[in-house]
Amino acid sequence: MANLVVRNLEDDLVQALKQRAARHQRSAEAEHRDILRRALLRPKRKNFAETLSSIPNVGEDRDFERVGADGAPPVMV
């Protein structure tokens, strides 16, 4: 395993890391590793096109046409 040294961190950032580590009952070093792992190795999110293509086909276009209060299609102007 490699070592990573991070220099010149603001004091408030280091304090926030220590507080977060304490909430998770682990060392600041372990917390830092977890933050890096989650930020860099999380699963890739689907883009918009991939999300749309994963939606199942649930009907015909006419099933989703807008209708007026009387049940007739709205008038296009």
N, C-alpha and C positions, 0 to 999 in steps of 0.2 A: 504494500500500500504506500501511496505517496503522502507527503506532508504538504500542507498549504499554509502559508503565512500571509495574513492580511494586515497591512500597515496603514497608519494614518486614519483610523476610524474615529469619528466624533464620539465624545464621551457619552452623549445621550443615546447613541446607537448601541454602544457597548452595554450601557445600563439596561436598555430595552431588551437586549439579547439575554442578559442575566436574569431579568424578571420573567421573561418568557420561559427560560430554562427551568427556573424555580417552579413555575406553574405546572410544568410537565415533569417535575421531579427528576431532572437530569442535569448534567453539567452543561455549561455554556458551550463547550466544545462539541458535545453530543447534539445539542440543539442546533448549532451551526451546521453540522453534518446533515442533520435532518432537513433543514431549510434548503441547503444546496441540493440535496437529493430530490426533494419535492419540486423544486423550481426547474431543475435541469433534466430529470428523468421521468417526468410525468407523461402519461400517454398523450399522443398528439391529438388535438381536437379536430373534429371534422370541420371542413369548410362548408359554406352555405350550400353549394351544389351537391356535396356528398350527403348533407342532411336532407335536402329535398328529395334526392334520388332514393333515400332509404324509407320514405313515407310510402306505405302501401297504396295501391290503386283501389279506391273505395267506391267508385261510381263513374258515371258518365258526366261530361261537362253540363248537360242539361239538368242533372240532379242538383246542381249548385247555382242555377240561374236565379237572379233576384226577382222577386215578384212584388207587386203592389199590394195594397190593403185588400183590393177586390180579387186578388189571385191572378191578375193579369200581369204580363211583363211590364216593367216601367217604360215610359215613353222617353226615348233618347232625343235630345234637342241639339 
